[in-house]
Amino acid sequence: MAARETMWTPTAFTSGKTGQWGLGWQVFARGRQRAVGMTGGGRAAAFYYPEHRLGIIILTNLAGAYPEDMVDKVASIFVPTLDLSGIPALRIELEERGYHRAAIAAANIEAGVPSLCWPEMELNDWGYRLLSNGRASDALDIFKLVAAKFPGSANAHDSLAQAYRVNGDIRSSVAAYKRALVLDPANESARQKLADMERP
């Protein structure tokens, strides 16, 4: 039992900020409960909800299917009381009603759960999955939300800059890269991309 709890306890980065990973397991907050799991190749997801004694495994043979983005909704079929506040609620709302509503939907969720803390890395990962799936506009809406929720995060602005660039908005991409560099002057990748875009 103690070993299992250790595996399911997120460890901190050297900065002291808590990450997403325990010992080989990703750990996600699901309201006051949690989901722990592992994904592979954008094709498979295995999640366990310890407080509900529920396991969900989704296997596909399609790279880029990203079953981790549907696993919470599947789990809620088996446990209707599963707390789907936060990212699961946001994902369901945006898939049904459009990603352009990201800021409004997030605000509505926050109004119902005042103590909600959005996990930056989980939001950012979601944005990159959308980007890699050819959903550049949807990804941009998520990265805009991340940058708005974490204005002091260099990584959030770097990701936003990439999304703007993929969407063809070079002016906004340049502005976001400049902001990322203000927050993290050591970001050489951002500096190089910015130089590429500003070169005559």
N, C-alpha and C positions, 0 to 999 in steps of 0.2 A: 504493500500500500504506500509506504513512504517513498519507495523507488519510483512508483508510478506518478506520484504527486511531483516528484522532482523532475521527471520527464515532461510533465505538463505545466511546469512553472516557467514563464518567459524569463529569459536571462537578459541582462543589461549590456549595452555597448560600453566601450571605454569612456564615453561621454557621460555615462550614468543613465541615459535614456533607455527605457525598457523596449526590447525588441519584440518580434513576433514569434521567436523560436524558443522552445524548451530544448530538451535533449533529443533531437531528431524529429520533433513534432512541432508543427505550427499551432499556435494557441490564439484563438479569436474570442473576444468578448461577445456574448450573445445576451444582452441585458445583464442580469445578475448572474447568469450562467455562462457557460463557455462551450466552445466547440474546439476539438483538437483533431488534427488530421494531417494528411499528406496528399500532395498532388504530383502528377508525373506527366511530363511531355505535353501538357494541354489536352490529354486524352483520358486521364483517370483521376478520380478523387475518392478518398476514403476518409470520412469524417465520423467522429464519435462524440456524442453529447453525454458526458459523464453523469450529469445531474438527472438525466432522463433515461439513462441506460439504453440509449438508442444509437445504432450504428447505421450509416448510409454509405454504400459503395456504389459508385457509378463508373462503369467501364465503357469506353468507346474505342473505335479504331480510327478515329478522325483527329489528326493533329490540329490543334486550334479550336476544338470543341469546347474546351474550358468548362468541364462539368462542375468545377468548384463554384461557378456562378449560379448554379441551379440547385445545389445540394441543400441549402437552407429551406427553400420552398418545398422540396421533396420531403424533408424532415418534418415540416409543419403539417403534412398530410397525416403522418403517424402520431404526431404530438401537437394537437391543435392549440395547446396552451404554450407552445414554444415562443419565447420572446423574440420577435423579429423586429425589434427597434434597431436603430442604427443602420449600418450598411445593408443588411438583408432587406429591411423595409424600403430603403432608398432604391435598391436595385430593382425590386419588384415594381415599385411606383414608376420608375423611369422606363423600364422595359414596356410597361403597359401604356404610359401616357406621354413618353418622349423625354429625351435627355435634355432638351432645352429648358425643362422645368427643374433642373438640378438644384438651383439655389432656393427656389420656392419650396420644393419638396423637402429639402433638408431643414428649412426653417419650420415647416409644419411638424416634422418629426421631433425637432428640438422642443417645440412648444408642448408636446405631449410627454416628453422625457427631459425635464430641465437639467438633470444631472448628466446628460449624455456627453461623452467625450469621443469625438470622431477620431479613429485611428489613422494617422497620416499614411503610414506605410501600406495599410490594406487598401485605402482609397487609391493611392498611387499605383499599386499593383494592378488594380482593376482598370485604371486608365490605360496602362500599357497593354493589357490584354485586349482591350477594345482597339487600340492603335494597331496591334499586330494582326487583328482580325479584319483590317480594312475599314473600320468604323471610326475614321478620323474625326468627324464632326462630333460624334458622341464622346470620344476620348477627350476632345478639347473641352467639352462641357464639364467633364469630371475634373480635369486638371485646373480649370478655372475655379471650381469649388475648392479644391485642395489649396490653391494659392490664397484664396480668400480666407479659408479657415486657419491657415498657417502662414501668415504674412512674413514671419521672420525666418522661414525655412528656405535656404538656398536650393535644396533639392526640389522643393515644390515649384519654384520659379524656373529652374532648369528644365523640369519636365514640361511645364507650361510652354516654355520657349520651343521645345521640340515639337509639341503639338501644333502650335501656331505655324511653325515652318512647314510641317507636313500638310497643313490646311492651306498653304500658300499665302499666309498673312505675314510677310517678311518684316514689315514695320513693327508689328506687335511682338514678333519673335525676337527682334533686336532689343526691344525695350525689356522683355522678360529676361534675356540673357544678361543684359546690363544690370538688372536688379539682382540676379543670381550672383554676379561677380561682386557686387557691393556687399552682399551677405557672406560670400565665400571667395575672397580674392585668390585663393589657391586652386580654384577650379579651372585647370588648364584646358579641359575639354570644352567648356563653355567659352573660354577666351578664343580658342581656335575657331569654333563655329561662328562666333561673332565676327572675327576677322574675315572669315570666308564670305559672310554675307555683306560686310561693309566694303569689301574690295571692289574697286571700280571695274 
